[in-house]
Amino acid sequence: MSVFIDRTFLLRVSPKLQKFTTKKPDLYNFRCPLCGDSTKNKTKARGYVYRKKNDYFYRCHNCGASTSFYNFLEKVDSSLVKEYALERYKNGEDGNQNYPKPDFEEVKEKPVFKKKLDLPCIADLPDEHYAKVYVNNRKIPESKHSNLYYAEDFKKFVESLNIEKDGLKDEDPRLVIPFYDEEKNLVAFQGRALGESKLRYITVKLTDENHKIFGLDNINKEEYVYVVEGPIDSLFLENAVATADSSLTAAAKHIDKSKVVLVYDNEPRNKELHKQMDKAIEEHYNVVIWPEMIEEKDVNDMILAGFSPEEIQDIISKNTFVNLRAKMEFVNWKKT
């Protein structure tokens, strides 16, 4: 039974393991998530999970890591390991591993939220409704309207999900942008103010463990994935996600780093942005350096200025750089 539990949890965590394959029964191969395997050759996969008696173990033939499946899972998915420990404990089968007794207060079933929010969809609102007018004024494609929602009272909506969030105001109407995981479970949402507000954007995670990456449910990870800050910006690009803040490299936790293209805002005088871009370039990310002809701050501003999504995509493709070329273009772009 313990082997069955190990196999079940390995398959559950497998989407996080790059180049995951089954070599033969009870032998699995993938790129080592502990050392990153080879940074020069993305085809190398030297991490193995294998069976020894009634338990799974992990070994990497690159960094030499050798450990129990529990310790491996703890490093790869600290939230899933709690559930794993509970299953092993319930079945009284921790073998010779001496797994710690699970904290029953911590190990709780995660809530699963239905995909359709209990809110009116923008596509269903009348054209004269001010939320729909806002969306149309931002020139958000009609094909995306069914994925956007309207909350007449954002605070009341958050409270209806039994979520505590400080700083919310009563009767605060907002555009609601839902965030889903790869399995299309709702994990977070963002409320965009429709009028003047000190807090233009409010991002709410349903649980502390959830990510806040918008668009993971609609991308092809085999192709280049474009990472922007704002969810609305991502709606104009092909195969794009948004981080809801300027930490664009956070997307690499969910997407192969070699496939990530970071599309920072066009703010050449923003020193804080300079630090983040410089760090990303040093870490060998593909980074977009906007050409001098672009005056707009972000993708949506470019759309409002008259650029088509196809033109923006072409500009991004032609101005994506890495390593030394990225450093050169970055120095020419930034202004002190």
KOLDO-227457 format. One line per 2 residues: number of its first residue (from 1); their letters; for each residue x, y, z of C-alpha. Coordinates in steps of 0.001 Angstrom, whole numbers, padded with zeros to 6 digits. Layout:
NUM) a) X,Y,Z ~ ...
// end
This chain:
1) ms) 000000,000000,000000 ~ 002872,002421,000773
3) vf) 004190,002042,-002798 ~ 000727,002895,-004122
5) id) 000645,006062,-001961 ~ 004156,007060,-003077
7) rt) 003263,006515,-006731 ~ 000028,008488,-006370
9) fl) 001762,011506,-004878 ~ 004631,011350,-007381
11) lr) 002134,011525,-010237 ~ 000346,014410,-008529
13) vs) 003575,016420,-008282 ~ 004800,015373,-011757
15) pk) 003490,018541,-013543 ~ 006160,020438,-011584
17) lq) 008922,018079,-012755 ~ 010395,019030,-016114
19) kf) 010730,016252,-018727 ~ 008953,013777,-016446
21) tt) 008833,010284,-017992 ~ 008219,006701,-016890
23) kk) 011234,004581,-017756 ~ 009668,001346,-016528
25) pd) 007342,000350,-013660 ~ 008457,002144,-010478
27) ly) 011307,003994,-012216 ~ 010749,007644,-013158
29) nf) 013103,010188,-014731 ~ 013042,013996,-014881
31) rc) 015253,017081,-014580 ~ 016513,017446,-011020
33) pl) 014490,020199,-009303 ~ 017076,020427,-006495
35) cg) 020125,021408,-008557 ~ 018339,022469,-011748
37) ds) 020288,019872,-013736 ~ 022203,021408,-016673
39) tk) 021686,025122,-017405 ~ 023402,024711,-020782
41) nk) 021581,021614,-021992 ~ 017839,021650,-021292
43) tk) 017456,018080,-022581 ~ 019437,016540,-019739
45) ar) 017340,014784,-017095 ~ 019336,013103,-014343
47) gy) 016874,012877,-011461 ~ 015310,009498,-010720
49) vy) 012608,008196,-008383 ~ 012944,004445,-007901
51) rk) 011461,001687,-005770 ~ 013351,-000050,-002989
53) kn) 011268,-002727,-001258 ~ 007973,-000974,-000413
55) dy) 009097,002655,-000633 ~ 010159,005195,-003224
57) fy) 013493,007025,-003048 ~ 015068,009882,-005013
59) rc) 018550,010178,-006507 ~ 020163,012725,-008848
61) hn) 023128,011620,-010951 ~ 024212,015243,-011397
63) cg) 024317,016740,-007893 ~ 024431,013418,-006052
65) as) 021308,014082,-003958 ~ 020008,010854,-002421
67) ts) 017013,010923,-000105 ~ 013650,009448,000851
69) fy) 010579,010281,-001194 ~ 009184,012225,001773
71) nf) 012231,014528,001898 ~ 012155,014939,-001883
73) le) 008461,015832,-001869 ~ 009011,018272,001004
75) kv) 011504,020221,-001123 ~ 009396,020140,-004296
77) ds) 005915,020786,-002847 ~ 005809,021656,000849
79) sl) 002009,021841,000858 ~ 001460,018437,-000758
81) vk) 003887,016706,001616 ~ 001534,017385,004545
83) ey) -001231,015479,002803 ~ 001239,012724,001898
85) al) 002354,012333,005524 ~ -001275,012057,006613
87) er) -001982,009282,004081 ~ 001069,007316,005198
89) yk) 000149,007795,008841 ~ -003497,006772,008333
91) ng) -002378,003529,006733 ~ 000240,002879,009402
93) ed) 002834,002412,006671 ~ 005852,004634,007072
95) gn) 008209,001691,006501 ~ 011705,002408,007717
97) qn) 011466,006070,006826 ~ 010469,007389,010276
99) yp) 008291,010050,008713 ~ 007168,012709,011197
101) kp) 003680,012404,012588 ~ 001462,014822,010622
103) df) 000055,017942,012239 ~ -003676,017266,012023
105) ee) -004435,020938,012553 ~ -002432,021808,009443
107) vk) -003503,018974,007178 ~ -006887,020076,005984
109) ek) -008645,019428,002726 ~ -008057,022335,000402
111) pv) -011209,024089,-000730 ~ -011987,023684,-004414
113) fk) -013791,026641,-005923 ~ -016063,026374,-008905
115) kk) -014863,028068,-012056 ~ -017869,030336,-012625
117) ld) -017994,033085,-010034 ~ -021291,034048,-008476
119) lp) -021077,037442,-010161 ~ -022469,038933,-013371
121) ci) -020207,038331,-016359 ~ -019104,041374,-018382
123) ad) -020298,039699,-021587 ~ -023842,039515,-020143
125) lp) -024047,043148,-019027 ~ -025874,045689,-021203
127) de) -023602,047836,-023376 ~ -024459,050962,-021390
129) hy) -023425,049447,-018031 ~ -020441,051414,-016742
131) ak) -018393,048257,-016077 ~ -018835,047185,-019686
133) vy) -018141,050735,-020878 ~ -014870,050621,-018904
135) vn) -013894,047288,-020484 ~ -014739,048540,-023981
137) nr) -012844,051782,-023395 ~ -009760,049708,-022555
139) ki) -010361,047918,-025900 ~ -010293,044512,-024256
141) pe) -011258,041969,-026959 ~ -014872,040793,-026820
143) sk) -013636,037206,-026796 ~ -012266,037885,-023283
145) hs) -015425,039484,-021845 ~ -016844,036138,-020714
147) nl) -013780,035698,-018458 ~ -014289,039000,-016641
149) yy) -016833,039769,-013927 ~ -018402,042692,-012122
151) ae) -018821,043114,-008361 ~ -021166,045891,-007260
153) df) -019706,045596,-003737 ~ -016219,044072,-003860
155) kk) -015900,043853,-000071 ~ -019184,041951,000225
157) fv) -018090,039565,-002526 ~ -014765,038817,-000759
159) es) -016576,038202,002522 ~ -018997,035810,000778
161) ln) -016003,033528,000135 ~ -015088,033565,003849
163) ie) -011849,035412,003107 ~ -010458,038026,005463
165) kd) -008864,040978,003683 ~ -007914,044228,005394
167) gl) -008436,047644,003874 ~ -011556,046928,001820
169) kd) -014172,049664,001519 ~ -017944,049283,001578
171) ed) -019857,049658,-001690 ~ -016712,049586,-003811
173) pr) -017633,048472,-007382 ~ -014819,046683,-009208
175) lv) -013987,044682,-012291 ~ -013145,041157,-011084
177) ip) -010434,039168,-012898 ~ -010221,035503,-011798
179) fy) -006938,033547,-011589 ~ -007007,029774,-012152
181) de) -004400,027053,-011784 ~ -003480,024530,-014484
183) ek) -006433,022357,-013441 ~ -008772,025339,-013811
185) nl) -009438,025699,-010076 ~ -009969,029258,-008892
187) va) -006928,030241,-006781 ~ -007079,034048,-006661
189) fq) -008759,037082,-008194 ~ -008052,040735,-008725
191) gr) -010428,043643,-008272 ~ -009782,046638,-010532
193) al) -011331,049933,-009411 ~ -013771,051368,-011928
195) ge) -013427,054885,-010588 ~ -010932,056957,-008655
197) sk) -009370,054931,-005850 ~ -006165,054898,-003804
199) lr) -006089,051142,-004423 ~ -006536,050679,-008160
201) yi) -005829,046953,-007915 ~ -006590,044559,-005054
203) tv) -005363,040984,-005468 ~ -006860,038315,-003200
205) kl) -005550,034743,-002845 ~ -008082,032148,-001702
207) td) -005451,030484,000491 ~ -001977,031626,001538
209) en) -000410,028721,-000357 ~ -001927,029704,-003692
211) hk) 000016,031475,-006403 ~ -001138,034672,-008081
213) if) -000216,033992,-011692 ~ -002986,034942,-014104
215) gl) -003480,032876,-017256 ~ -001850,029554,-016327
217) dn) -005014,027734,-017405 ~ -004794,029020,-020989
219) in) -001181,028653,-022103 ~ 000918,026187,-024047
221) ke) 004065,025577,-022004 ~ 005823,024055,-025014
223) ey) 005848,027482,-026694 ~ 007336,030771,-025468
225) vy) 005234,032209,-022650 ~ 005137,036006,-022365
227) vv) 005051,037327,-018794 ~ 003657,040783,-018075
229) eg) 002696,042533,-014875 ~ -000981,043299,-015443
231) pi) -003669,040713,-016269 ~ -005347,043173,-018646
233) ds) -002085,043572,-020610 ~ -001866,039795,-020993
235) lf) -005290,039669,-022673 ~ -003819,041286,-025806
237) le) -000911,038857,-026227 ~ -000710,035271,-027414
239) na) 000310,032666,-024822 ~ 000741,035183,-022013
241) va) 000462,035230,-018221 ~ 000596,038030,-015643
243) ta) 002133,038117,-012169 ~ -000041,040946,-010766
245) ds) 003152,042695,-009616 ~ 006589,043517,-011005
247) sl) 008160,040214,-009872 ~ 007916,038673,-013323
249) ta) 010496,035959,-012614 ~ 007947,034315,-010272
251) aa) 006414,032757,-013390 ~ 009466,030493,-013694
253) kh) 008148,028504,-010728 ~ 005418,027219,-013034
255) id) 006992,027419,-016498 ~ 010313,026180,-017899
257) ks) 012664,029147,-017518 ~ 013983,028734,-021075
259) kv) 010426,029307,-022365 ~ 009787,032424,-020275
261) vl) 009945,035871,-021922 ~ 009785,038742,-019414
263) vy) 007886,041780,-020734 ~ 008522,044548,-018204
265) dn) 006727,047882,-018385 ~ 008407,050540,-020497
267) ep) 009666,052790,-017675 ~ 013300,053642,-018481
269) rn) 013564,056071,-015531 ~ 012216,053676,-012892
271) ke) 015270,052730,-010795 ~ 013471,049952,-008925
273) lh) 012528,048433,-012258 ~ 016149,048783,-013382
275) kq) 017228,046552,-010456 ~ 014722,043841,-011322
277) md) 015562,043836,-015018 ~ 019293,043807,-014331
279) ka) 018871,040835,-011978 ~ 016737,038974,-014534
281) ie) 019354,039503,-017230 ~ 022102,038266,-014893
283) eh) 019986,035149,-014291 ~ 019835,034493,-018058
285) yn) 016154,035227,-018639 ~ 014788,036244,-022031
287) vv) 013917,039921,-021542 ~ 012086,042387,-023775
289) iw) 013871,045743,-024093 ~ 011453,048207,-025663
291) pe) 012781,050159,-028669 ~ 013119,053936,-028437
293) mi) 010142,054464,-030772 ~ 007776,053124,-028076
295) ee) 006649,055884,-025727 ~ 003769,054054,-024048
297) kd) 004170,052516,-020577 ~ 002589,049118,-021170
299) vn) 000753,046904,-023645 ~ -002704,048326,-022986
301) dm) -001411,051875,-023444 ~ 000005,050777,-026796
303) il) -003394,049375,-027788 ~ -005061,052657,-026821
305) ag) -002423,054526,-028852 ~ -003437,052614,-031976
307) fs) -001108,049607,-032108 ~ -002756,046298,-033003
309) pe) -002106,043165,-030910 ~ -000264,041666,-033905
311) ei) 002015,044716,-034165 ~ 002796,044567,-030443
313) qd) 003529,040855,-030633 ~ 005893,041505,-033531
315) ii) 007686,044315,-031645 ~ 008100,042050,-028622
317) sk) 009463,039187,-030738 ~ 012003,041431,-032459
319) nt) 013158,042992,-029190 ~ 013609,039941,-026991
321) fv) 017216,039516,-025848 ~ 019272,037363,-023509
323) nl) 022708,037482,-021856 ~ 025274,039902,-023364
325) ra) 022937,041350,-026007 ~ 020302,041938,-023346
327) km) 022868,043789,-021201 ~ 023834,046038,-024101
329) ef) 020237,046854,-025015 ~ 019345,047420,-021358
331) vn) 022177,049954,-020898 ~ 020998,051869,-023970
333) wk) 017337,051766,-022860 ~ 017507,052861,-019242
335) kt) 017725,056507,-018281 ~ 019052,057866,-015002
// end
